[in-house]
Amino acid sequence: MHDPYLLRAAHEQPLRAIDRVFAKTVQRLGGCADPWVGLAAALVSRAAGQGHVCLDLDLAHAAALSAFPRWEGAAAPDSPRRWRERLQACAAVGQGGAFRPLIMEGARLYLQRYWAYEHTLARAIRERCRAPAAVSETTQSVATAAIFSDDDGGQRRAAQVAATRRFSVISGGPGTGKTYTVARIIQLLHHLQPDRSLTIHLAAPTGKAAARLQGAVQDLLAGAGDPGAGDALRLHEARTLHRLLGFMPARGRYRYNADNPLPSDAVIVDEASMIDLALMVRLMEALAPHTRLVLVGDKDQLASVEAGAVLGDICYGLDPQSNRAATDRGRDADNAGQETSASLADHIVVLDRTYRFEAGGGIAALSRAINAGQADAVRALLADEGRTGIRLTPLTDRERLAAALEASVLEGFAPLFEAPTPGMALTGLNRFKILCAVRQGPFGVEALNTYVTGLLRSHGRIPPAASVHSSWYPGRPVMVRRNDYYQGLFNGDAGVAMHDPEGGPDALRVVFAEGREAFRSLAPHQLPDHETVYAMTVHKSQGSEFDHVVLVLPDQDSPLLTRELVYTAVTRARKSLHILAPPPLLDLAVGRRIQRSSGLREALWAHQSRP
């Protein structure tokens, strides 16, 4: 169910120039003078910009009546049904499968490309779920027993599903062993087909997430004492999805596609919640029929910045009860054999046992309470002095914010200015971070980056001359804001400025992680669009983890304040979390869910029977 406040706020956002131009284009192409057909086109264009795959006309009707009572002087349709009839009369609006600018399916109105993306993806997932098991029952049972102990629980089941089926999803919160399970999947694949050298690709939506996946998997494989898994398999270095698919910016196309499939036996993608609808379709199209696809992520995190909430839609029909049933069937399969199932639920495993956090630590308990929407439990946990690692400071004004942040800022960012080597500087990037819900305003990213810079300068960390001659100084953390394929830098990549010993006393280089233990350095002028990143939005923090996190919520309600945002921020913290927020707004956010309009859930789950 859509939250009334979020629905109203979404429809109160002004139409953009591109929305209005699109509306006129639809009317011209369809030979349609009805202004309310044009308004529907403008609204579906705006919805796509807000991350929705389609416009729900039933939900949009009442809001449109309020926001646009007489659009361009024309009387409004008196019901959603009448609005749909007026749209159907326009030649620019078609039914599913037609090549029209707009596609209407029931009460949902789509941009044509998004309708095509959604149906292509739903069909590909269903086909992969119907594909036969990749290995025999006996082989699978013997290999699984050689790798897993009896108490590995959901991880054992997840590895079984991933290694034997063409499509699988492993979802779980922080510390539930998702990366451990990925390493065990790789081992299991090696044991399932020891006579063949399999090609396995690791990927993630961002460079930092790919690098973290690479390092963690290599460490786990080395610690497992199974060198054969690394040597016998062609385990490629983890890459971003764009690099994996061979994006060619000059042509706006991907090298690997349906006509030129990726040469891979298995593709394992981490942080799958960040993948938007269009990119997921490109990934599915680039897979050969025999290739296993394993999506790994947290279904409860924020969805992608671009249109769609693909991982959430895929996991939509799976509840804790059905997941336990799937796990039970997995145990039976150890003895009775691995059955092939077309049911989507049998291709998804949710890991719910937490291993990372210490008993009595509060981060795991807090994340569970947030995920359940239990605002009272969240407040109780934050007030419980026996819970380590979490605390709440009520926040009402900017002065209190500065006082609450000062000590944490001076201690948390010290490693950036004291690191003698690039490796230590890059490690310092992950020690401490301020996360914000918004960019603008006194509690937003821009204001907090300015505040932190000033505080560090007043304490001598930043040379005074830096503000006069240049924004650059040793220790400055920066984040790339635009993809630069020539330099190999991508939106979200973070680096640190350091002295260049070969370039004179004032020369600087900006170092970025490149792979597990390597780094690369660039001169400041070589960087694409970037910004200082002492503070960052919660959206930008996805795919990252920090030892210590400060979460700052604004003092005014905002459509961005949702359960998913707070949960994502909390789960970025490894050791400690400090929330600075007005308690009533924190309560509102925890109790508020947002759902993006999409038909993918229905396409995947409408005819599924729950286990």
C-alpha positions in Angstrom: 0.0 0.0 0.0 1.3 3.4 -0.9 1.9 5.9 1.9 -0.5 8.9 1.4 2.1 11.5 2.2 4.6 10.0 -0.2 2.0 9.7 -2.9 0.9 13.3 -2.5 4.5 14.6 -2.3 5.4 12.8 -5.5 2.4 14.3 -7.4 3.1 17.8 -6.0 6.5 17.9 -7.6 6.4 20.3 -10.6 6.5 19.0 -14.1 9.9 19.4 -15.8 10.4 20.9 -19.2 11.2 17.5 -20.6 7.8 16.2 -19.3 5.9 19.0 -21.0 7.8 18.5 -24.3 7.1 14.8 -24.2 3.4 15.5 -23.6 3.2 17.7 -26.7 5.1 15.1 -28.7 2.7 12.4 -27.8 -0.3 14.6 -28.7 1.3 15.5 -32.1 2.2 11.9 -33.0 -1.2 10.6 -31.9 -3.1 13.4 -33.6 -4.8 13.9 -30.3 -6.0 17.3 -29.0 -7.2 16.0 -25.6 -5.1 17.9 -23.0 -5.6 15.2 -20.4 -3.9 12.7 -22.7 -1.0 15.1 -22.8 -1.1 15.4 -19.0 -1.0 11.6 -18.7 2.1 11.6 -20.9 3.8 14.3 -18.9 3.0 12.4 -15.6 4.4 9.1 -16.8 7.5 10.9 -18.0 7.8 12.5 -14.5 7.2 9.2 -12.8 10.1 7.6 -14.7 12.3 10.4 -13.5 11.2 9.6 -9.9 12.2 5.9 -10.3 8.9 4.4 -11.2 8.6 2.0 -14.1 5.0 3.0 -14.9 2.2 5.4 -13.8 -0.7 3.9 -11.9 -3.6 5.8 -13.3 -6.0 4.8 -10.5 -3.6 6.3 -7.9 -2.7 9.3 -10.1 -6.3 10.3 -10.9 -7.2 11.9 -7.5 -3.8 13.6 -7.2 -4.1 15.0 -10.7 -7.5 16.4 -10.0 -6.1 18.2 -7.0 -2.8 19.4 -8.7 -4.3 20.2 -12.2 -8.0 20.8 -11.8 -8.3 22.3 -15.3 -5.3 21.2 -17.2 -4.9 23.6 -20.2 -8.5 24.7 -19.7 -10.0 21.2 -20.3 -12.3 19.5 -17.8 -10.8 16.5 -16.0 -12.1 13.0 -16.6 -14.5 12.2 -13.8 -13.0 8.7 -13.0 -9.8 6.7 -13.7 -11.9 4.5 -16.1 -12.9 7.5 -18.1 -9.3 8.7 -18.2 -8.2 5.3 -19.6 -10.9 5.5 -22.3 -9.6 8.9 -23.4 -6.1 7.5 -23.6 -7.3 4.5 -25.6 -8.7 6.9 -28.2 -5.3 8.4 -28.9 -3.3 6.7 -31.6 0.0 7.3 -29.7 -1.2 4.9 -26.9 -1.1 1.2 -27.6 -1.6 -2.1 -25.9 1.2 -4.4 -24.8 3.4 -5.4 -27.8 2.5 -2.4 -29.9 5.1 0.1 -31.0 3.7 3.3 -29.6 5.2 6.0 -27.4 2.9 4.9 -24.6 1.7 1.5 -23.6 -1.4 0.9 -21.4 -1.8 -2.3 -19.5 -4.8 -2.3 -17.2 -4.5 0.7 -15.0 -0.7 1.0 -15.7 0.6 3.5 -18.2 4.2 2.9 -19.5 6.8 4.6 -21.6 7.2 2.0 -24.4 10.8 1.1 -23.6 10.0 0.5 -19.9 7.1 -1.8 -20.9 9.5 -3.7 -23.2 12.2 -3.9 -20.5 9.7 -5.2 -17.9 8.2 -7.9 -20.1 11.6 -9.0 -21.4 13.0 -9.4 -17.9 9.9 -11.2 -16.6 10.0 -13.7 -19.5 13.8 -14.3 -19.1 13.4 -15.0 -15.4 10.5 -17.4 -16.0 12.4 -19.2 -18.7 15.5 -19.6 -16.5 13.4 -20.9 -13.6 12.0 -23.6 -15.9 15.4 -24.7 -17.2 16.5 -28.2 -16.1 19.0 -28.6 -13.2 22.6 -28.0 -14.3 24.0 -31.2 -12.7 22.8 -34.6 -11.6 21.2 -35.2 -8.2 24.0 -37.6 -7.1 26.8 -35.3 -8.1 25.3 -32.4 -6.3 24.6 -34.3 -3.1 28.2 -35.6 -2.9 29.8 -32.3 -3.7 27.7 -30.4 -1.2 28.5 -32.9 1.6 32.3 -32.4 0.9 32.1 -28.6 1.5 29.4 -27.9 4.0 28.9 -29.0 7.6 25.4 -29.9 8.8 25.0 -26.5 10.6 25.6 -24.2 7.7 21.8 -23.9 7.4 20.6 -21.3 4.9 24.0 -20.8 3.4 24.1 -24.5 2.4 20.7 -24.2 0.8 21.7 -21.0 -1.0 24.9 -22.6 -2.5 22.9 -25.6 -3.6 20.3 -23.5 -5.4 22.9 -21.2 -7.0 25.2 -23.9 -8.2 22.5 -26.1 -9.7 20.0 -23.6 -11.2 20.2 -21.1 -14.1 18.7 -18.3 -12.0 18.9 -17.7 -8.2 18.8 -15.0 -5.7 20.5 -14.8 -2.3 19.2 -12.1 -0.1 20.2 -11.2 3.4 21.0 -8.3 5.8 24.4 -7.3 7.0 26.6 -10.1 8.5 24.4 -12.9 7.3 27.2 -14.5 5.3 26.3 -13.5 1.7 29.9 -13.2 0.6 30.9 -16.3 2.5 28.2 -18.1 0.6 29.5 -16.7 -2.7 32.9 -18.3 -1.9 31.2 -21.6 -1.1 29.3 -21.4 -4.4 32.6 -21.1 -6.3 34.0 -24.1 -4.4 30.8 -26.1 -5.1 31.0 -25.3 -8.8 34.5 -26.6 -8.8 33.5 -29.8 -7.1 30.5 -30.4 -9.3 32.5 -30.3 -12.5 36.1 -31.1 -11.6 37.0 -32.3 -15.1 36.1 -29.0 -16.7 37.6 -25.6 -16.2 34.6 -23.3 -15.6 34.6 -19.6 -16.3 33.1 -17.5 -13.5 32.6 -13.8 -13.5 32.1 -11.6 -10.4 30.4 -8.3 -10.7 28.8 -5.4 -8.9 27.1 -2.2 -9.9 29.9 0.0 -8.6 33.7 -0.2 -8.7 34.0 0.0 -4.9 31.5 -2.9 -4.4 33.3 -5.0 -7.0 36.7 -4.4 -5.3 35.2 -5.3 -1.9 33.7 -8.5 -3.3 36.9 -9.5 -5.0 39.0 -9.1 -1.9 36.5 -10.9 0.4 36.1 -13.9 -1.9 39.8 -14.3 -2.4 40.4 -14.2 1.3 37.7 -16.8 1.9 38.9 -19.2 -0.7 42.4 -18.9 0.6 41.2 -19.5 4.2 39.2 -22.5 3.1 42.3 -24.4 2.1 40.9 -25.2 -1.3 43.5 -23.8 -3.8 41.9 -25.9 -6.5 38.9 -23.7 -6.6 41.0 -20.7 -7.4 43.4 -22.4 -9.8 41.1 -24.8 -11.7 38.3 -22.2 -12.3 38.9 -19.2 -14.5 37.7 -16.8 -11.8 37.9 -13.4 -13.3 38.6 -10.3 -11.3 35.4 -8.6 -10.1 34.2 -5.8 -12.4 31.4 -3.3 -12.6 28.5 -4.5 -14.6 29.2 -1.9 -17.3 32.8 -3.3 -17.7 31.6 -6.9 -17.6 29.1 -6.3 -20.4 31.7 -4.3 -22.3 29.9 -0.9 -22.5 31.1 1.1 -25.6 30.3 4.7 -24.8 31.0 6.0 -28.3 28.3 3.7 -29.7 26.0 3.6 -26.7 26.0 -0.2 -26.8 27.3 -3.2 -25.0 29.8 -5.6 -26.5 28.0 -8.6 -25.0 24.4 -9.1 -25.9 21.9 -11.6 -27.2 23.9 -12.0 -30.4 27.2 -12.1 -28.7 26.7 -13.8 -25.2 29.2 -13.4 -22.4 31.6 -16.4 -22.4 30.8 -17.5 -18.9 29.5 -20.5 -17.0 28.4 -18.5 -14.0 27.9 -14.8 -13.3 27.6 -13.8 -9.6 26.5 -10.2 -9.0 26.7 -8.5 -5.6 24.7 -5.5 -4.4 21.9 -6.5 -6.7 19.5 -4.1 -5.1 21.3 -1.3 -6.9 20.6 -2.6 -10.4 18.0 -0.7 -12.3 15.5 -2.3 -14.7 17.3 -1.3 -17.9 20.7 -2.7 -16.8 19.2 -5.9 -15.5 17.7 -6.5 -18.9 21.0 -5.9 -20.6 22.6 -8.4 -18.2 20.0 -11.1 -18.8 20.3 -10.6 -22.6 24.0 -11.1 -22.5 23.8 -14.5 -20.8 24.1 -17.7 -22.7 21.3 -20.2 -22.0 23.6 -22.5 -20.0 25.1 -19.6 -17.8 24.1 -19.6 -14.2 23.1 -16.1 -12.9 23.3 -15.5 -9.1 22.0 -12.2 -7.7 23.3 -11.4 -4.3 22.0 -8.5 -2.2 19.7 -7.1 0.5 16.1 -7.0 -0.8 15.2 -4.4 2.0 17.7 -1.8 1.0 17.0 1.3 -1.1 16.3 0.5 -4.7 18.4 1.8 -7.7 18.6 5.5 -8.5 17.3 4.8 -12.0 13.8 3.3 -12.7 12.8 0.1 -11.1 13.1 -1.8 -7.8 14.1 -5.1 -9.5 15.5 -7.1 -6.6 12.5 -6.1 -4.4 10.1 -7.1 -7.1 11.8 -10.5 -7.7 11.6 -11.2 -3.9 8.1 -9.7 -3.5 6.2 -12.9 -3.1 8.6 -14.5 -0.7 7.9 -14.2 3.0 9.7 -15.6 6.0 7.3 -18.6 6.2 7.9 -19.5 2.6 11.6 -19.1 2.9 11.7 -21.6 5.9 9.7 -24.0 3.7 12.2 -23.7 1.0 15.1 -24.3 3.4 13.3 -27.4 4.7 12.9 -28.8 1.2 16.6 -28.1 0.6 17.5 -30.4 3.6 15.3 -33.1 2.1 17.0 -32.7 -1.2 20.3 -33.8 0.3 18.8 -37.3 0.5 16.1 -37.3 -2.1 17.9 -35.3 -4.8 17.8 -31.8 -6.1 14.5 -31.3 -7.8 14.0 -28.8 -10.7 11.3 -26.3 -9.9 9.7 -23.6 -12.0 8.4 -21.8 -8.9 10.3 -18.6 -8.4 10.2 -19.1 -4.6 12.4 -22.1 -5.0 15.1 -20.0 -6.7 15.3 -17.5 -3.8 17.0 -18.0 -0.4 16.9 -15.4 2.3 19.7 -15.6 4.9 18.4 -14.4 8.3 21.1 -15.6 10.8 23.6 -12.8 11.7 27.2 -13.7 12.3 29.1 -10.4 12.1 27.9 -8.5 15.2 28.8 -9.3 18.8 26.1 -10.4 21.2 24.7 -7.4 22.9 25.8 -5.1 20.0 22.9 -3.1 18.8 23.3 -2.7 15.0 21.8 -6.0 14.0 18.9 -5.7 16.5 18.3 -2.1 15.3 18.3 -3.1 11.6 15.8 -5.9 12.3 13.4 -3.5 14.2 13.7 -0.9 11.4 13.0 -3.5 8.8 9.9 -4.6 10.7 8.6 -1.0 10.9 8.6 -1.1 14.8 9.3 2.5 15.7 8.8 1.9 19.4 11.3 -0.9 19.4 13.8 1.3 17.5 13.5 4.0 20.1 13.8 1.5 22.9 17.0 0.0 21.5 18.5 3.4 21.0 17.7 4.3 24.6 19.1 1.0 26.0 22.5 1.7 27.5 23.2 -2.1 27.5 23.2 -2.1 23.7 26.7 -1.2 22.5 27.5 0.6 19.2 24.2 2.5 18.7 22.9 5.8 20.1 20.5 8.6 19.3 21.1 12.3 19.8 17.8 14.3 19.5 18.5 17.1 17.0 16.5 20.3 16.6 18.8 22.9 15.1 22.1 23.4 13.3 24.0 24.6 16.3 23.3 21.3 18.1 24.3 19.4 15.0 27.8 21.1 14.9 28.3 20.4 18.6 27.3 16.8 18.3 29.6 16.2 15.3 32.9 18.0 16.3 34.6 15.3 18.3 33.6 12.6 15.9 34.8 14.5 12.9 38.2 15.3 14.3 38.9 11.7 15.4 37.2 10.0 12.5 38.9 11.8 9.6 42.3 12.0 11.2 43.6 8.9 9.3 43.1 10.7 6.0 45.7 13.3 7.0 48.1 11.0 8.8 48.3 8.1 6.4 51.9 7.7 5.1 50.9 5.4 2.2 48.1 5.2 -0.4 46.9 1.9 1.0 46.5 3.4 4.5 44.8 6.5 3.1 42.3 4.4 1.2 41.7 2.3 4.3 41.0 5.5 6.2 38.2 6.3 3.7 36.3 3.4 5.2 36.8 4.2 8.8 34.3 7.0 9.3 31.5 8.6 7.3 28.7 11.1 7.7 25.5 9.9 5.9 22.7 12.3 5.1 19.2 11.8 3.8 19.3 15.0 1.6 21.8 17.0 -0.3 20.5 20.6 0.3 19.6 22.5 3.4 21.4 22.8 6.8 21.3 19.1 7.4 22.3 18.1 3.9 25.5 16.8 2.3 26.6 20.2 0.8 26.3 22.1 4.1 28.0 19.3 6.1 30.9 19.0 3.7 31.4 22.8 4.1 31.2 22.6 7.9 33.7 19.7 8.1 36.1 21.4 5.8 36.0 24.6 7.9 36.3 22.6 11.2 39.4 20.7 9.9 40.9 24.0 8.6 40.4 25.7 12.0 42.2 22.8 13.7 45.2 22.9 11.3 44.4 19.8 9.3 43.9 21.7 6.1 46.5 24.4 5.2 45.0 27.9 5.1 46.4 28.4 1.6 44.2 25.7 0.3 41.2 27.9 0.4 43.0 30.8 -1.4 44.7 29.0 -4.3 42.9 25.8 -4.7 40.3 23.5 -3.3 42.9 20.7 -3.2 45.0 19.7 -0.2 46.6 16.5 1.2 43.9 14.3 2.8 41.0 15.6 0.8 38.5 12.8 0.1 36.7 13.0 -3.1 33.9 11.1 -4.9 33.5 10.9 -8.7 30.1 12.1 -9.9 30.3 11.1 -13.6 31.5 8.1 -15.4 34.8 8.6 -17.3 35.6 5.5 -19.3 38.9 7.0 -20.6 40.2 7.3 -17.1 38.5 4.2 -15.8 36.6 6.1 -13.1 32.9 5.7 -12.4 30.2 7.5 -10.6 30.7 6.7 -6.9 34.4 5.9 -7.0 36.2 7.5 -4.0 39.8 8.6 -3.6 42.1 10.6 -1.4 44.5 13.4 -2.4 48.1 12.9 -1.3 51.5 14.5 -1.7 53.3 13.6 -4.9 56.9 12.9 -3.9 58.1 13.2 -7.5 56.4 16.4 -8.3 57.6 19.0 -5.8 56.4 20.1 -2.4 53.0 21.3 -3.5 52.3 18.6 -6.1 49.3 16.3 -5.4 48.0 13.0 -6.8 44.6 11.5 -6.1 44.8 7.8 -5.3 42.0 5.3 -6.0 41.7 1.7 -5.2 42.2 -0.6 -8.2 41.6 -4.2 -7.4 42.4 -5.9 -4.1 45.7 -4.4 -3.0 46.6 -2.1 -5.9 45.8 1.5 -6.4 46.2 4.1 -9.2 46.9 7.8 -9.0 45.8 10.7 -11.1 46.5 14.4 -11.1 43.6 16.5 -9.8 43.0 18.0 -13.3 42.5 14.5 -14.8 39.4 13.8 -12.6 35.9 14.0 -14.1 33.2 15.8 -12.2 33.7 15.2 -8.5 33.0 16.5 -5.0 34.4 16.5 -1.5 33.0 13.5 0.4 33.3 13.8 4.2 29.5 13.5 4.0 27.5 11.6 1.4 23.9 10.7 0.8 22.6 7.4 2.0 21.9 6.5 -1.7 25.6 7.1 -2.6 26.7 4.9 0.3 25.2 1.7 -1.1 27.9 -0.8 -1.8 30.1 0.6 1.0 30.7 -0.2 4.6 32.3 2.0 7.3 33.6 1.2 10.8 31.7 4.2 12.3 28.7 6.0 10.8 26.9 9.1 11.8 23.4 9.4 10.2 22.0 12.9 10.0 18.2 13.3 9.3 16.8 16.8 8.5 14.6 18.8 10.8 11.7 18.8 8.3 9.7 15.9 6.8 10.7 14.8 3.3 9.6 12.1 0.9 13.2 10.8 1.2 12.6 9.8 4.8 11.6 6.2 4.5 12.2 2.9 6.2 14.4 1.7 3.4 16.6 4.8 3.7 17.1 4.4 7.5 17.7 0.6 7.1 20.3 1.2 4.4 22.1 3.8 6.5 22.2 1.6 9.6 23.5 -1.4 7.7 26.5 0.6 6.3 28.0 0.6 9.9 30.3 -2.2 11.0 31.1 -1.1 14.5 29.1 1.9 15.6 26.2 4.1 14.6 25.3 7.5 15.9 21.9 8.9 14.7 21.4 12.6 14.8 17.7 13.3 14.3 14.4 14.7 15.7 12.9 11.6 17.3 9.4 12.2 15.8 10.9 12.2 12.3 12.8 9.1 12.9 9.6 7.4 14.0 7.9 8.6 10.8 10.6 7.3 8.6 10.7 3.9 10.3 6.9 3.5 9.8 6.9 4.6 6.2 7.5 2.3 3.2 7.7 3.4 -0.3 6.9 1.2 -3.3 7.8 2.1 -6.8 5.0 1.6 -9.4 5.8 -1.5 -11.5 4.2 -4.5 -13.1 7.1 -6.8 -12.6 5.9 -8.1 -9.3 2.6 -9.2 -10.9 4.3 -10.6 -14.0 6.5 -12.8 -11.8 4.2 -13.7 -8.9 0.6 -13.5 -10.1 0.5 -17.2 -11.0 2.9 -18.5 -8.4 1.6 -20.7 -5.6 3.3 -20.1 -2.3 5.1 -23.1 -0.9 
